[in-house]
Amino acid sequence: MKRKFFLTGVLLMGNLLLNSCSNDDSVVGPVTNNYLEVKIDGTAKTFSNVKGRWVDGGAYLELTGNNNGTEWISITVLSETNRVPVGMYTLDDGTPYTILSTYGTVSGNSQQNFTATKGTAAPEDAFMLNIDNISSTATSGTFSGTLVKVEGLTTLGTVTLTDGKFSAVISPN
């Protein structure tokens, strides 16, 4: 009798182990797909470390991506009244939302930073963000723009962002 229970237990454990390691099991729980891809001055870039987060209790949405600290991109949508909803945003669209976009790169001993934000004096800067989906835990969409490097009222350089797209899990803070 003890031997029968022992064999039954071994068979059940073996079946459990074999079936739990099957390659065709359904995935249980959320699957994350974080990415941020964009062409910068025509060169395709894929940022490896992508994060989204709610700042100030959810009034600001911040998306960041970087490549081993040698280049990074950040897109922040600021709101004074509510959480950022699905929609299209530009720098001077008249909405209560403010956009700040930055791109930075390090080459040799030199760091270059380019920005686009609402109400700047640089006539060259432009940015468009389209948020296709957003929830308290994830967002996705597209973007493009021209970011500038300025010194006072003088534009020292620009970078053009095209075909930008992202999908990011959002952490609470």
N, C-alpha and C positions, 0 to 999 in steps of 0.2 A: 504494500500500500504506500509506504514512504517513497519507494522507488518510483511509483507511478506519478506521485505529486512532484517529485524531483524532475522527472523527464518532462512532464507537462510544463513546469516552470522554465526549464531550459529551452524548450521549444517556443514558448511564448516570448521569452527574452530574445531569442535568435530572430524570430519573426519581427519583433519590434525594432531591433537594430537594423535588420535588412530593409525594412520598409521605411524607416526614418531617414535612411541615407539614399533613398531613391532620387535619381536626377529629374524625374518628372513630377515631383511633388508641387502642389500649389504654394505660392509664396503667401505667407501670412504676415499681416502688418504692413506699415507704410514702406514704400520703396521710394528712395530719394534720387533725384536726377539733377544735381547741381551743375550748371554750366553757365559760362558767359563767353560768347564768341563775338568778335567784331573785326572789321577790316580797319586798320589804322594806316592812313595815307596809302591805301591800296594793299597793304600786307595783312593777310589773315592771321589773327591771333586767337588762341584759346586759352583762357585764364584757368589755371589748375585749382586754385583755392578760392571758392566762391561762397559767400555768406550773405544772408539777409538778416536784418534785425529791426525790431520796433524800438525806437528811441523815445524817451520822454512819455512813457505810458502809451505809446502807439500813435502819437501825433506826427512822428517823423518815420519815414521808411528809408532805410539805408541798405544799399546793395554794394558789395565790394568784391573785387577779384584781384588776385595777384599771382605773379609767376616768380616764385622763389625770391621775392624781394627785389628783383631787377626791374620790374614794371608793375604797375597797378592801375586800377580804374575804380572809381567810386561814383555812384549816382544816389543822391539824396533828394527826397521829396518832403518838403516841410509844410505842415498845416497848423494853423493856429486854432482851428475849430473842431476837427474830427479826424478819424482815420482816413488814410488815403484810399480812395475807391478805384475801381476799374475806370479807365479813360485815357484820353490823349492829353499830354501836357507839353507845352512849349515854354520858352523862357518868359515871354511877355504876352501871355494869352489872356490876361485880365482876370484869371481865376484867383482864389485866395491861396493857391498852392505855389510855393517857391521851389525851384529846382536848382541844385548845385551839382555839377558834374566835374570831376577831375580826372586827369590822366597824368601819371608820373613815370619817369624812367630814369635809370641810373646807367651811365656809360662812362667807364673809366672812373675818374674822380669827380664827375659832374652829374648833378641831379637836375633834370628838367621837369617843370610842373606846368601843366596847361589846364585852364578852367573855363567853364561857361556857367553863368548864373544870371538870374533876373536883375535887370536894371543896371548892367555894367556900362561903362563908357566906351568899351571896345565895340565898334560896329560889326566886326567880323564874327563875333561869337554867336552861336545858334545851337539849340539843342531841342530834340523832339523825343519824348518818351511815350510809348504806348503800353499801358498795362492791360494785358488781355485777361488775366486771371489774378485774383488776389483773395487770400483768406487770412486768418490769424496765424497760419503756419506755413504758407507757401505763396509764391508769386511767379508770374512769367510774363514775358512781353518782348518788345523790340525797341530799338533806339538808334539815333543817328545824330550827328552834329559837327560843329566846328568849335574846337576849344582853343583858347588863346593863352599865350605867355605875354604878360604885359609888365611894363615898368612905368608907373604913373599913367599917363595918357598915351604912351607909345606902345604899340603892339610889336613885340620882338619876334614872334613866330606863331604858327598855327599848326594844329593837327586836325585831320578830318576823319571822323568816325562814320563808317557806313556799314550797312547790313548787320547791325548789332542785334543780338538776341540773347535772352537769359531765361533761366529757370532756377529758382533758389528756395530752399527751405528757410523760413523766417524763425529766428529764435526770439524770445520775449525781450531780451535786453542784452 
